[in-house]
Amino acid sequence: MGQKTNPIGARLGIIRGWESNWYGSKKDYAVKLIEDNKIRTYLNARINKGGIAKIVIERTLGKLIVTIHTSKPGIIIGKGGGEVDRIKEELKKLTGKDDVQINILEIRRPELDANIVGDTIAKQIENRINFKRAIKMAIASALRMGAEGIKVKVGGRLGGSEIARTEEFKQGRVPLHTFRMDIDYANVFAQTVYGKIGIKVWICKGEVLAKRDLNPNFVGGKEGGGLGDRRDDRRGGDDRRGGRDDRDRRPGGGDRRDNRDRDNRR
């Protein structure tokens, strides 16, 4: 089952939240669902180089809130926030709603987001970089940023060969059957001259043992932690060294003078 199910869908309600948060009755459920798909398709095409990881859509009474998770917020915001205002006006026309709100959340570690990693590999393949090199660089950077494991699968006319094939690259552990494992998944495409190449990315970010906030806009979890502690330790080391220096530089320099007097007496 773990091999055939989308890892994100399998973990909904356990350690992940839904990316569309609203209530729809039988009459308007299908309309809202199609509208969500239109919004996501439009924004992904409109902000092509914005490094979009996910788009969270929330609806309240007469209000539409769109939250864009991105690694490049500056591109989406634009100069003086002009680009966001233009996108907001375009979304109003697309959905026919007057009250549209756009929030932008920055992703601090884009190397640990499957969508951004897949998009980076796709762009490199489109620019005729060797697919093996692009994938190995992505794997190395994800592991360096703290991922427990990463798996990348590419399929199509790899390297422009006549016969399509599939290749898989894996490092670390990616346990798909363990629901408490935080596994991010993405399926993207590279549009090359010789055809379409599919790229699937699985990134394991570690175990979630405590109860997690299922709000999809929640930014946190395992990634934040250990770095600050290490910095504090280093700072503590500096303070201890400083303490020894202060002892050596006491007024009068008692210890050193005593040693010199002893040497003269001898």
N, C-alpha and C positions, 0 to 999 in steps of 0.2 A: 504493500500500500504506500509506503513512504517514498518509493521510487516513482509512483505514478501521480501522486497528489501534489498540487501546488503547496510548497512548504508554508507560505503565508496563510492561505485559506485553511490549512490543517490546524494552525495555531490561533485562529480567531477566537476570542473569548477566553483563551487560556493565558497567553503572554502577549498577544497583540490585539489592537483595537481596529475597528472598521474605519476605512478611509472615506466613507459617506455616512454622515450622521443626520438622519431625519426620519420622520414618520410619514408614510404614505398610505392612504386608504386604497381600496380596490380600484376606485375610479382613476386616481391620478398617480398610482405607483409607477406604471409603465412609462408615463410621460416624464416623470422626474428622473427615472433611471436612464432614459435616452438622453435627457438634458445633461446629466452628469457626464455621460460618455462624450457628448459633444464638447463640453467645457474642457475636459482633459485632452481630447484630441486637438482642439483649437490651441490651447495654451502650449502644448508640447511642440506644435508646428510654429507657433508665433514666437516663442522664446527658444529658438533652436540651440543657441550657444549659452543658455543660462544655467546649465548644470542642474536640471530639475531632478530631484530624487522622488518626490511624490506630491500629489495634489489632494488635499483634504477638503471635502465640501460639506458644509453644515447649513441646514435650513431652519429658520425659525419663522414665526408668523410674518410673511411678506418680506423677509430678509434673507439674502444669500451671502454666506461668508465663505470665501475661498482662501485657504492657507497654502502657500507655495513653499515647500521645503527645497532649498537650493544651496549650492556651494558657492555661487557667484551672485550675491544679492545686489551688488552694484550695477550689474548689467540690467537686471529687472527694474530696479528703482529708477535708473537713468539720472540725467542731470537735473537736480532740483526736484526730483520726484515726478518729472513730466511723463516718463514712460509708464509708470503705474497708473497715472490718471487716464492715459490713452487706452491702456488695457481694460481699465474699469468701464470706460465708455463703450468699448467694443463688446464687453461681456453683457452690458445692459441691453445692447441691440440684439445679441445672440439669444439671451434668455427672456427678454421682454419684461424684466423686472427693473423697478426704479431704484431700489435700495440694494446695492451690491457693495460688499466690503472685501478688500484684498489685504491679507496679512502675509508677510514674508518672514520666514524663519531660516536662519543661516545654519548650515551643517558644518560643524567644526572639523570633522574628520571624513572628508569625502572618499578616502581610500577604503572606508569600512561600509560604504553604501553600495549595494549590488547594482542599482540602476546607473549610478554615476560611473562605476567601474566598467560595466558593460558598454556604456555610451563612449567611454574613453577608448576602449579596445576597438569598437566599431569605427570610430573616427580615424584611428591609426590605420586600420585595414583599408578604409576608403582612400587614405593618402598613400597607399601602396607600401606600407611598412610590413615587414615579415610578420605574419600572424603569431608565430611561436615567440618571437622576441617581444611583441606587444603583450601577450598573455603572461609571459614569465616576469616582465616588469611589473604588471598589475598584481601578480601573486606576491612578489617580493615586497612591494610597498604595503599591501594589506597585512601581511604577517609582521612587518616592521612596526605597524601602527597598533598591533595588539590583537589581531584576529587569531582565533584558535585553529582555524582551518579555512581553506578556500578551494572550491572546485569550479573549473571553467570548461564548458563543452562548446565546441564550434563545429558547425556542419555546413556543407556546401562545396562549391568549387574552390577549395582552399589553394591559394597560390596560383589560381588561374588554371588548374589542371582540368583535363577534359571530363574525368569521372569524378562525381561528387563523393565526398567521404566525411566521416565524423571523427574528430579527435578530442580526447579528454585530458585535462591537466589537473592534477590534484596534489595539494600539500596540506599537512596537518589533518585534523579530523572534522568530518561533517556528518554527524549522526542524525539522519533525517527522521528516524522513527522516534527519537526522544523529544517529546513535546515541550519539555522545559528548556531545551536548547534554543537560544535565540538565533534563528537562521534567516538571513535575508536572501531573497531570491529575485532575479530579474531575467527577462527574456527580451533581447533587443536584436535589431537587424542592421547589417552593414550593406548598403546599396553600392555594390561595385560595378565596374564596367562589364564584367563577365558574369554577373548574376548576383542574387541575394545570398548573403551568408548569415546564418542564425547563430546567436551567441547566448548561451545560458550561463548565469553566474550564481553560485551558492556561496554565501559567506557566513561562517559560524562565529558568533561574537561571545560565546560562552553560556554558562548555565544561569537560569533565572530561578533562584531558590525562594526568594521572598515574594510576597504578593506585589504585582506590578500594576501601576496605573494604566488602564486600557485606553486612555485618551490618546488618539493617534498623534496629537500635537505635543505629547509629553516628550521632552528631550532630557535624557538622563540614562541611569542604569549603570552597567558595569564599566563603561568606557571612561567615566570621569576620574576614577579614584586614585590609583597608586602614584601618579607622578608627583602630586603635591607633597606626599609623605617623604618621597625620596629627596625632594628639594629641602624640606625641613631638616632632614638628617644632615644634608650637606651644610646647611646654615649652622646647625648645632656644632658640627665639626669646626667651622670657622670660629665660632664663639669660644670653643674650648682652646683653640690655638691662640686666640686673642688673649684669653685668660693667662696662659703660660707666659706670653710676651709681657703682659702687665707685671707679672711677678718678677721677671728678669729686670724690668726697668724701674724698680722701686727707687725712691729718692735715696741717694747714698750708695746704691748698688751693693748692699751688704755682703752677699755671698761671694761675689767676685773679688772684692777687696780683701776679705778674709783669706781667700785662696792665695792672693798675691803676697800678703804679709807672711803666710806660712812658707812660701817659696823663698822669700828674702831671708827669713830666719835660718833656713837650711843652708 
